[in-house]
Amino acid sequence: MAQAAQDTTPTLTDEPLIAALRVLLGERLSTARAVREHHGKDASYHAMEMPDAVAFAETTEEVSAIVKLCAQYKRPVIAFGTGTSLEGQVQATQGGVCIDLSGMRAILEVNEADLDCRVQAGVTRKTLNTHLRDTGLFFPIDPGADASLGGMAATSASGTNAVRYGTMRENVMGLTVVLADGRVIRTGGRARKSSAGYDLTRLFVGSEGTLGVITEVQLRLYGIPEAITAAVCSFDTLAGAVDTVILTIQSGIPVARIELLDELQVKAINDYAKLDYPVKPTLFFEFHGTEAGAREQAELVGEIAKDYGGTNFNWATHQEDRSKLWQARHDAYFANLALKPGSQGWATDVCVPISRLAECILETRKDIDETGVLAPIVGHVGDGNFHLTFLIDPDDPEEMARAEGVNERMVMRALAMGGTCTGEHGVGTGKMRFLQAEHGEALAVMRQLKLALDPDNIMNPGKILTI
Amino acid sequence: MAQAAQDTTPTLTDEPLIAALRVLLGERLSTARAVREHHGKDASYHAMEMPDAVAFAETTEEVSAIVKLCAQYKRPVIAFGTGTSLEGQVQATQGGVCIDLSGMRAILEVNEADLDCRVQAGVTRKTLNTHLRDTGLFFPIDPGADASLGGMAATSASGTNAVRYGTMRENVMGLTVVLADGRVIRTGGRARKSSAGYDLTRLFVGSEGTLGVITEVQLRLYGIPEAITAAVCSFDTLAGAVDTVILTIQSGIPVARIELLDELQVKAINDYAKLDYPVKPTLFFEFHGTEAGAREQAELVGEIAKDYGGTNFNWATHQEDRSKLWQARHDAYFANLALKPGSQGWATDVCVPISRLAECILETRKDIDETGVLAPIVGHVGDGNFHLTFLIDPDDPEEMARAEGVNERMVMRALAMGGTCTGEHGVGTGKMRFLQAEHGEALAVMRQLKLALDPDNIMNPGKILTI
């Protein structure tokens, strides 16, 4: 009983704020510990840090009212979609109010002729694609998780088919954003291009809730290709696989996906999904186009792969075969966990110019093996982006330290090669310490912009940069 | 003699600044009236407003030193590339120092394997493409003029083939920027994607020198397609032409260019270039791909066009035929001037969702005709972007007022349709008065960002927004 009372009592300093929020939201404000804990952790290894309260908002106006109250009390505001971020983006590092946007799930408009739509922030990508099914259109960005589109915009998500369709940065046309003082703005619009002033849309995309709360997203859509085919190819060497990717991209072949799996990753999915791919560096491809176009792409890539020692170029035109292949890729995370039962996965990513990719991956693989941690590698290699999944016990500080060492050396290696400390997972709390090395004086400019829009630092404080 | 002395004497208030700049730059600082006049006007109808001095910079460090001096004296800084902007972006509305970057013409690196390059801001797009000739790569953005790449980044230029390759926004990977206090930052990088903090690159792209001076640009490059073909098709109705475009885009056919010319524009180029295109709404297409792919695209588009009343679908595979066709398109401006000898051209553009394009063009055409001005229409219609060229006498206030009325009504029409007041010409001084209507409260946010980065409003003041 005492425990239950304690569980639902917010910290004393927030009491007037929480009382005001309760007037606004009634039952849609929760201070229950289980709810707060659920909202204080994402899908990563980062520790749970719970907010003082969780506000379940249903409209932009409501988000504005919540933020105004938080601004009045100078307390943190953390936006929450599906909690599938990977660098601690939803941790309430200083308590405050988490705004859960999952109730904002209206698909506001679909403009079929213009290939665009507008959704509330809580709509997930799969929900949108289900809704679009009869239109012949789809939204291609696929970060793996069935994330909310607001969250995907906030973290500049991308995933397997960014090589063809771009990232959220290229596919968000406009936003509705609630600013730190509760003002509501609309950025961008429905025109395919505009040079009418500063590109506020791109400023908020990837700002991880530190500049405002995204409540609506205008998105580009694409016609579902007439034909979709897939292929798998094994290589004796990682260099052969990466050179195949480089020449494919250079040749302008519009592949929709090129995923690299290292030997350990292939072994993991073979074991997990009872498959029998050769345990070698392997590329998974997907081709979108007309029947003839998709076939031509596959044939061209098959020839390039052969030149670089690719074997068993296996071309899957049937939906069933393709599904099996991509299911295996999507299962990679769980397959990895099964490599070391009881472990937790810590996913990290970097992105480098593609000419440095083989070198970066090989050096990282060597470092992993020498350091004695377990970490399969997969990559969205068409973009030069690759991921490690450390299989670790977060309660083993010595193992964590070894993984942190590998991660840090990988980031510094990527930066030295002209790359970035994160291609798609974002900064959150996990990559903050690398931004000075990556951006130099430009980080000070980011800080100036943050202070201009959020002088009291209430919007997701402690993420991306410190004030 | 008195006249000559007056010509080179700067305004009194700037004397100490100019003396300091002369110490820095020697002969590369000019206060000659002819030089100042040349730098006070772009390629548009906007009036010449000359700076007090023109500084010919050769390095980023020199730009930084110039800006520091201007900051010290709180005097305007206006960046100048080739002077081919179209909305008065280079006008020195409050005097100050124009920094001419045309001497910064080093191509700093070309990374063939990574399809990227880094150039100084003064390198023009044609110079870059000439330099790339032997690499099999090219930079696709083509705004018509042989503009500097720094200027193209600053104005978020695009042009005929943005429908396939995007605008500068999608093709600038990173920038070197001199800020209002003289600090030098590098934004972005060579990774194909990054979610490492705020997207400063996109903030500076399209900021028209109001947030900083761009001195270096990192750009995406593309493999020259194996095959390039072109086609021309006439339509009885504008709606038929636009519906052809909509279905082409919806079908995901990756056309490289789709240009619409209205009847008056076709007449103008026929007269000018002694051509005999049917005087009807006409589409010019270009297709990039493999031999088979480009042919397939042309065939698919040909079928769509036929369904919408297109006739004489004329497919040009030979370089010579293609060059003739695109030369005609590029000559449109001069062809227009010849429609009304002695006139000056005033180019303006808007961009709307493609489903509204026919309606927007037809209403605008009707307004032009009813208002009694002469203005052919061309459009980068794959993007929903179209241009008017008013053929006017700037010294005839009554004619100017009529043209301004048409322009204003066209902009408000575009905004009402979910469009933007400028798709690619930018804001400069010409479109400023429409930004409040387009952006609402978001304009106040642009102003906050401007003040955060340029509190004394010295960077190209009087452009995009007032402080």
Interface residues (C-beta under 8 A of the other chain):
Chain A: N111 E112 A113 D114 L115 D116 G136 T155 S156 A157 S158 A162 G166 T167 R169 E170 L179 R183 V184 I185 R186 T187 G189 R190 A191 R192 K193 S194 S195 A196 G197 Y198 D199 L200 R202 L203 V205 G206 S207 L211 Y222 G223 P225 I246 I249 Q250 S251 G252 P254 T290 A292 G293 E296 L300 C351 V352 P353 I354 S355 D383 G384 N385 A414 G418 G419 T420 C421 T422 G423 E424 H425 G426 V427 K431 F434 L435 E438 H439 G440 E441 A442 L443 A444 V445 M446 Q448 L449 K450 L451 A452 L453 I464 L465
Chain B: N111 E112 A113 D114 L115 D116 T155 S156 A157 S158 A162 G166 T167 R169 E170 L179 R183 V184 I185 R186 T187 G189 R190 A191 R192 K193 S194 S195 A196 G197 Y198 D199 L200 R202 L203 V205 G206 S207 L211 Y222 G223 P225 I246 I249 Q250 S251 G252 P254 T290 A292 G293 E296 L300 C351 V352 P353 I354 S355 D383 G384 N385 A414 G418 G419 T420 C421 T422 G423 E424 H425 G426 V427 K431 F434 L435 E438 H439 G440 E441 A442 L443 A444 V445 M446 Q448 L449 K450 L451 A452 L453 I464 L465
